[in-house]
Amino acid sequence: MFRNKILSIGLAVFCVLALSSSALASNLGDIIAVEKPSFASDHQAKPAVDNTEKAHGSAADRDKNKIADDLDDKIAKTAGDGKIDVIVLLNGDPDEGMLKGLSNKAGEFKAKVAWRHAIKGFAASLAPGQVKKLAEDPAVVRIDLDREVRAFLNTATSWTGVQAARTDFGVTGDRDGSETTYSKNDVVVAILDTGIDAAHVDLDGGKVIGWFDAVNGRTAPYDDNGHGTHVASIVAGTGEGNPLYKGVAPGAALVGIKVLDANGSGTTTGIISGIDWMIQNKATYNIRIGNMSLGSATSSDGTDSLSVAVNNAVNNGIIMVVAAGNSGPATYTIGSPAAAANAITVGALYDPGEKGWVLAEFSSRGPTADGRVKPDICTPGRNITAAKAGSVNGYVTYSGTSMATPFMSGVIALMLDANYNLTDSQVKNIIYSTANVKDFGPAGKDIDFGYGISLCYNAIKQAGGYTGSFSDGLTFGYVSDSLPARRTSDYWTFTVTDTSKPVGITFIIPNHTRLIDFDIYLYDPAGSLLASSEGTKRQEQILILPAATGTYTLEVYSSRGSGAYWFNVSYR
């Protein structure tokens, strides 16, 4: 789709260049360029708008009293002196003077934290009367309940089709014929991490069939940090403690390789020792997959010793799945061993249970130091709940590429359950196939999404030669364009037809420097500003659950500088 771009020029721009540009919008979406809407701001001052849900269900403010509906409900149930955790949005910076004035008016309180970028506002614990008094102040835009936000593991497995694949194809990682016992005849995944708590109900019953401790030399599985247990549970937790948190391949067996200490750190020497042991004992335990949710943040060219060790593990028949790292959204943040040429390097996503398919802002980006494109693939890694070490049956929620990596390892375990003869190269060919990814970002493999978002159901189906279909029910579109100068805007529209489906926007400034700062603003069909992202980094993102069907408008605005941008939108 080609079109002429319409530019909105801010008052500070003294001359305007007439220019023509073309932009590509995916045929899969319905993203259309439009002129500046009458409701759009000129951005002389950035609006104080939260990046998250603004008006849907209990989080809406339907009576327009500047207090969210669920907070109104909470106030009605709270005694006069009881405290409620809230977030207060302001129309200016929450500086010392502003906070002192509000405290004097509403009754003394102390802000727990104040923000000036993602939102302009603060968090505090307030009595019901204080909330009502603050809502009367013209400096206050809105007051929200400080809600508990969780994206269970089952939302990630649901949206990617993992649950459907287990049901449709009968794959769990169990290959020895018993769902309650584990052996080398199951699909076996090695977890190189802080250890595994084999007493947790999701990981007990002999699931950990092998163990090596490169840190303390202990002979029985344990986890004195908790990271490895969480990772192991994402791969193969049985969900016995809570079926909502069942792992991707609950029938798989595990080998624990402790290479990180109680503080979650380790040495290259120790990690290589763990890989070395894994290779030596591959046949003993029939290890097919090695999961490494660890690494360095320094950009690597893949020739360092740890990357070489990972490559050699692959050469010895072990499929190595490695975390991209959590140093994004800047480029050249792929470290070691994520830069290993033979590794499947995994980036992290928000899944639609988190209000949209959006690349996690922390997920590390390529290229590698020698110019290769990494990561390879992206899977859910934001707010993943899995087993908590030392709790017997408890769970904890973490975010990171450390969580996305075992998700991919679990998917590969299901692929091997479907066809155990698959080689490393065959697994990669299936995962990276255009039929098995949502190609977010520029066409083909790119330094942000890699090949794209893994369509796990399709990959498992192809691995086993099965028939069946799965869809997340979302449309997605891609746009690439540029802004010519400070205080210029582009406007794009798309039509939402289903309010039960989230809207997720990943916005990237590919050639970002400190001299470039683009922001994005999302307007609802009535022209109200629904959400914004006003950071200063390479990526902006918006995730919402829309309250109404109709035409939504995305404004791309230059607060500083000029240059190219691209974005994806997933919606329905």
NORMOHU-V582033 format. One record per residue. N is the residue number from 0. RES is the residue in three letters. SS is DSSP state (helix for helix, strand for strand, loop for the rest). PHI is phi as a letter, one per 30 degrees, with the letter a starting at -180 (999 if undefined). Layout:
n: [N;N]
res: [RES;RES]
ss: [SS;SS]
phi: [PHI;PHI]
This chain:
n: [0;1;2;3;4;5;6;7;8;9;10;11;12;13;14;15;16;17;18;19;20;21;22;23;24;25;26;27;28;29;30;31;32;33;34;35;36;37;38;39;40;41;42;43;44;45;46;47;48;49;50;51;52;53;54;55;56;57;58;59;60;61;62;63;64;65;66;67;68;69;70;71;72;73;74;75;76;77;78;79;80;81;82;83;84;85;86;87;88;89;90;91;92;93;94;95;96;97;98;99;100;101;102;103;104;105;106;107;108;109;110;111;112;113;114;115;116;117;118;119;120;121;122;123;124;125;126;127;128;129;130;131;132;133;134;135;136;137;138;139;140;141;142;143;144;145;146;147;148;149;150;151;152;153;154;155;156;157;158;159;160;161;162;163;164;165;166;167;168;169;170;171;172;173;174;175;176;177;178;179;180;181;182;183;184;185;186;187;188;189;190;191;192;193;194;195;196;197;198;199;200;201;202;203;204;205;206;207;208;209;210;211;212;213;214;215;216;217;218;219;220;221;222;223;224;225;226;227;228;229;230;231;232;233;234;235;236;237;238;239;240;241;242;243;244;245;246;247;248;249;250;251;252;253;254;255;256;257;258;259;260;261;262;263;264;265;266;267;268;269;270;271;272;273;274;275;276;277;278;279;280;281;282;283;284;285;286;287;288;289;290;291;292;293;294;295;296;297;298;299;300;301;302;303;304;305;306;307;308;309;310;311;312;313;314;315;316;317;318;319;320;321;322;323;324;325;326;327;328;329;330;331;332;333;334;335;336;337;338;339;340;341;342;343;344;345;346;347;348;349;350;351;352;353;354;355;356;357;358;359;360;361;362;363;364;365;366;367;368;369;370;371;372;373;374;375;376;377;378;379;380;381;382;383;384;385;386;387;388;389;390;391;392;393;394;395;396;397;398;399;400;401;402;403;404;405;406;407;408;409;410;411;412;413;414;415;416;417;418;419;420;421;422;423;424;425;426;427;428;429;430;431;432;433;434;435;436;437;438;439;440;441;442;443;444;445;446;447;448;449;450;451;452;453;454;455;456;457;458;459;460;461;462;463;464;465;466;467;468;469;470;471;472;473;474;475;476;477;478;479;480;481;482;483;484;485;486;487;488;489;490;491;492;493;494;495;496;497;498;499;500;501;502;503;504;505;506;507;508;509;510;511;512;513;514;515;516;517;518;519;520;521;522;523;524;525;526;527;528;529;530;531;532;533;534;535;536;537;538;539;540;541;542;543;544;545;546;547;548;549;550;551;552;553;554;555;556;557;558;559;560;561;562;563;564;565;566;567;568;569;570;571]
res: [MET;PHE;ARG;ASN;LYS;ILE;LEU;SER;ILE;GLY;LEU;ALA;VAL;PHE;CYS;VAL;LEU;ALA;LEU;SER;SER;SER;ALA;LEU;ALA;SER;ASN;LEU;GLY;ASP;ILE;ILE;ALA;VAL;GLU;LYS;PRO;SER;PHE;ALA;SER;ASP;HIS;GLN;ALA;LYS;PRO;ALA;VAL;ASP;ASN;THR;GLU;LYS;ALA;HIS;GLY;SER;ALA;ALA;ASP;ARG;ASP;LYS;ASN;LYS;ILE;ALA;ASP;ASP;LEU;ASP;ASP;LYS;ILE;ALA;LYS;THR;ALA;GLY;ASP;GLY;LYS;ILE;ASP;VAL;ILE;VAL;LEU;LEU;ASN;GLY;ASP;PRO;ASP;GLU;GLY;MET;LEU;LYS;GLY;LEU;SER;ASN;LYS;ALA;GLY;GLU;PHE;LYS;ALA;LYS;VAL;ALA;TRP;ARG;HIS;ALA;ILE;LYS;GLY;PHE;ALA;ALA;SER;LEU;ALA;PRO;GLY;GLN;VAL;LYS;LYS;LEU;ALA;GLU;ASP;PRO;ALA;VAL;VAL;ARG;ILE;ASP;LEU;ASP;ARG;GLU;VAL;ARG;ALA;PHE;LEU;ASN;THR;ALA;THR;SER;TRP;THR;GLY;VAL;GLN;ALA;ALA;ARG;THR;ASP;PHE;GLY;VAL;THR;GLY;ASP;ARG;ASP;GLY;SER;GLU;THR;THR;TYR;SER;LYS;ASN;ASP;VAL;VAL;VAL;ALA;ILE;LEU;ASP;THR;GLY;ILE;ASP;ALA;ALA;HIS;VAL;ASP;LEU;ASP;GLY;GLY;LYS;VAL;ILE;GLY;TRP;PHE;ASP;ALA;VAL;ASN;GLY;ARG;THR;ALA;PRO;TYR;ASP;ASP;ASN;GLY;HIS;GLY;THR;HIS;VAL;ALA;SER;ILE;VAL;ALA;GLY;THR;GLY;GLU;GLY;ASN;PRO;LEU;TYR;LYS;GLY;VAL;ALA;PRO;GLY;ALA;ALA;LEU;VAL;GLY;ILE;LYS;VAL;LEU;ASP;ALA;ASN;GLY;SER;GLY;THR;THR;THR;GLY;ILE;ILE;SER;GLY;ILE;ASP;TRP;MET;ILE;GLN;ASN;LYS;ALA;THR;TYR;ASN;ILE;ARG;ILE;GLY;ASN;MET;SER;LEU;GLY;SER;ALA;THR;SER;SER;ASP;GLY;THR;ASP;SER;LEU;SER;VAL;ALA;VAL;ASN;ASN;ALA;VAL;ASN;ASN;GLY;ILE;ILE;MET;VAL;VAL;ALA;ALA;GLY;ASN;SER;GLY;PRO;ALA;THR;TYR;THR;ILE;GLY;SER;PRO;ALA;ALA;ALA;ALA;ASN;ALA;ILE;THR;VAL;GLY;ALA;LEU;TYR;ASP;PRO;GLY;GLU;LYS;GLY;TRP;VAL;LEU;ALA;GLU;PHE;SER;SER;ARG;GLY;PRO;THR;ALA;ASP;GLY;ARG;VAL;LYS;PRO;ASP;ILE;CYS;THR;PRO;GLY;ARG;ASN;ILE;THR;ALA;ALA;LYS;ALA;GLY;SER;VAL;ASN;GLY;TYR;VAL;THR;TYR;SER;GLY;THR;SER;MET;ALA;THR;PRO;PHE;MET;SER;GLY;VAL;ILE;ALA;LEU;MET;LEU;ASP;ALA;ASN;TYR;ASN;LEU;THR;ASP;SER;GLN;VAL;LYS;ASN;ILE;ILE;TYR;SER;THR;ALA;ASN;VAL;LYS;ASP;PHE;GLY;PRO;ALA;GLY;LYS;ASP;ILE;ASP;PHE;GLY;TYR;GLY;ILE;SER;LEU;CYS;TYR;ASN;ALA;ILE;LYS;GLN;ALA;GLY;GLY;TYR;THR;GLY;SER;PHE;SER;ASP;GLY;LEU;THR;PHE;GLY;TYR;VAL;SER;ASP;SER;LEU;PRO;ALA;ARG;ARG;THR;SER;ASP;TYR;TRP;THR;PHE;THR;VAL;THR;ASP;THR;SER;LYS;PRO;VAL;GLY;ILE;THR;PHE;ILE;ILE;PRO;ASN;HIS;THR;ARG;LEU;ILE;ASP;PHE;ASP;ILE;TYR;LEU;TYR;ASP;PRO;ALA;GLY;SER;LEU;LEU;ALA;SER;SER;GLU;GLY;THR;LYS;ARG;GLN;GLU;GLN;ILE;LEU;ILE;LEU;PRO;ALA;ALA;THR;GLY;THR;TYR;THR;LEU;GLU;VAL;TYR;SER;SER;ARG;GLY;SER;GLY;ALA;TYR;TRP;PHE;ASN;VAL;SER;TYR;ARG]
ss: [loop;loop;loop;loop;loop;loop;loop;strand;strand;loop;loop;loop;loop;loop;loop;loop;loop;loop;loop;loop;loop;loop;loop;strand;strand;loop;loop;loop;loop;loop;loop;strand;strand;strand;loop;loop;loop;loop;loop;loop;loop;loop;loop;loop;loop;loop;loop;loop;loop;loop;loop;loop;loop;loop;loop;loop;helix;helix;helix;loop;loop;loop;loop;loop;loop;loop;strand;loop;helix;helix;helix;helix;helix;helix;helix;helix;loop;loop;loop;loop;loop;loop;strand;strand;strand;strand;strand;strand;strand;strand;loop;loop;loop;loop;loop;helix;helix;helix;helix;helix;helix;helix;helix;helix;helix;helix;loop;loop;loop;loop;loop;loop;strand;strand;strand;loop;loop;loop;loop;loop;strand;strand;strand;strand;strand;strand;strand;helix;helix;helix;helix;helix;helix;helix;helix;loop;loop;loop;loop;strand;strand;strand;strand;strand;strand;loop;loop;loop;loop;loop;strand;loop;helix;helix;helix;helix;helix;helix;helix;loop;loop;helix;helix;helix;helix;helix;helix;helix;helix;loop;loop;loop;loop;loop;loop;loop;loop;loop;loop;loop;loop;loop;loop;loop;loop;loop;loop;strand;strand;strand;strand;strand;strand;loop;strand;loop;loop;loop;loop;loop;loop;loop;loop;loop;loop;loop;loop;strand;strand;strand;strand;strand;strand;loop;loop;loop;loop;loop;loop;loop;loop;loop;strand;loop;loop;loop;helix;helix;helix;helix;helix;helix;helix;helix;helix;helix;loop;loop;loop;loop;loop;loop;helix;helix;helix;loop;loop;loop;loop;loop;loop;loop;strand;strand;strand;strand;strand;strand;loop;loop;loop;loop;loop;loop;loop;loop;loop;helix;helix;helix;helix;helix;helix;helix;helix;helix;helix;helix;helix;helix;loop;helix;helix;helix;helix;loop;strand;strand;strand;strand;strand;strand;loop;loop;loop;loop;loop;loop;loop;loop;loop;loop;loop;loop;helix;helix;helix;helix;helix;helix;helix;helix;helix;helix;helix;loop;loop;loop;strand;strand;strand;strand;strand;loop;loop;loop;loop;loop;loop;loop;loop;loop;loop;loop;loop;loop;loop;loop;loop;loop;loop;loop;loop;strand;strand;strand;strand;strand;strand;strand;loop;helix;helix;helix;loop;loop;loop;strand;strand;loop;loop;loop;loop;loop;loop;loop;loop;loop;loop;loop;loop;loop;loop;loop;loop;loop;strand;strand;strand;strand;loop;loop;loop;strand;strand;strand;strand;loop;loop;loop;loop;loop;loop;loop;strand;strand;strand;strand;loop;loop;helix;helix;helix;helix;helix;helix;helix;helix;helix;helix;helix;helix;helix;helix;helix;helix;helix;helix;loop;loop;loop;loop;loop;helix;helix;helix;helix;helix;helix;helix;helix;helix;loop;helix;helix;helix;strand;strand;loop;loop;loop;loop;loop;loop;loop;strand;loop;loop;loop;strand;loop;loop;strand;strand;loop;helix;helix;helix;helix;helix;helix;helix;helix;helix;loop;loop;loop;loop;loop;loop;loop;loop;loop;loop;strand;strand;strand;strand;strand;strand;strand;strand;strand;loop;loop;loop;loop;strand;strand;strand;strand;strand;strand;strand;strand;strand;loop;loop;loop;loop;loop;strand;strand;strand;strand;strand;strand;strand;loop;loop;loop;loop;loop;loop;loop;loop;strand;strand;strand;strand;strand;strand;strand;loop;loop;loop;loop;loop;strand;strand;strand;strand;strand;loop;loop;loop;loop;loop;strand;strand;strand;strand;strand;strand;strand;loop;loop;loop;loop;strand;strand;strand;strand;strand;strand;strand;strand;strand;strand;strand;loop;loop;strand;strand;strand;strand;strand;strand;strand;strand;strand;loop]
phi: [999;c;a;c;d;c;c;c;c;d;d;d;d;c;b;b;c;d;b;c;b;b;b;c;c;d;d;d;c;b;c;b;d;b;d;e;d;d;d;d;d;d;i;d;b;d;d;d;b;d;d;c;e;c;a;a;h;d;d;d;b;d;c;h;c;i;c;e;d;d;d;e;d;d;d;d;c;c;d;e;c;d;c;b;d;b;b;c;c;c;c;a;d;d;d;e;d;d;d;d;d;d;d;d;d;c;j;e;b;b;d;d;a;b;b;b;c;e;b;c;l;a;c;a;c;b;d;e;d;d;d;d;d;d;d;d;d;d;d;c;d;a;b;c;d;d;d;d;c;b;c;d;d;d;d;d;d;d;d;d;i;d;d;d;d;d;d;d;c;i;c;b;j;d;b;c;i;b;d;c;b;b;a;d;d;d;d;c;c;c;c;c;a;d;j;b;d;d;c;d;d;d;b;c;i;i;d;d;d;b;a;b;c;d;c;c;i;d;c;c;d;a;b;c;b;j;d;d;d;d;d;d;d;d;d;b;d;d;i;d;d;a;d;d;c;d;d;d;b;d;c;d;c;b;b;c;b;d;b;b;d;d;c;i;b;a;c;e;e;d;d;d;d;d;d;d;d;e;d;d;c;e;d;e;c;h;d;c;b;c;c;b;c;a;l;c;c;d;e;b;c;i;c;d;d;d;d;d;d;d;e;d;d;d;d;c;j;c;d;c;c;b;d;d;j;c;c;d;c;d;d;h;c;d;c;c;c;d;d;e;d;d;d;d;c;c;c;c;b;d;c;e;d;c;i;k;d;b;d;d;d;d;d;d;b;d;d;d;d;c;i;d;d;b;d;c;a;b;b;e;a;c;h;c;c;a;e;c;d;i;c;i;b;c;b;b;c;b;b;l;d;d;d;d;d;d;e;d;d;d;d;d;d;d;d;d;d;d;a;d;d;d;c;e;d;d;e;d;e;d;d;d;e;e;d;c;b;c;d;d;i;e;e;i;d;b;d;c;c;i;d;k;d;d;c;d;e;d;d;d;d;d;e;c;i;d;c;k;b;b;b;d;i;c;c;b;b;b;b;b;a;a;c;d;a;e;i;c;b;c;b;b;c;b;c;c;c;b;d;d;c;d;c;b;b;c;c;b;c;d;c;d;b;d;d;b;b;c;b;b;b;c;c;d;e;d;j;d;d;c;a;b;b;b;d;b;c;d;b;b;a;b;b;b;c;d;c;b;d;k;c;c;c;c;c;c;b;c;d;a;i;b;k;d;b;b;a;c;b;c;a;b]
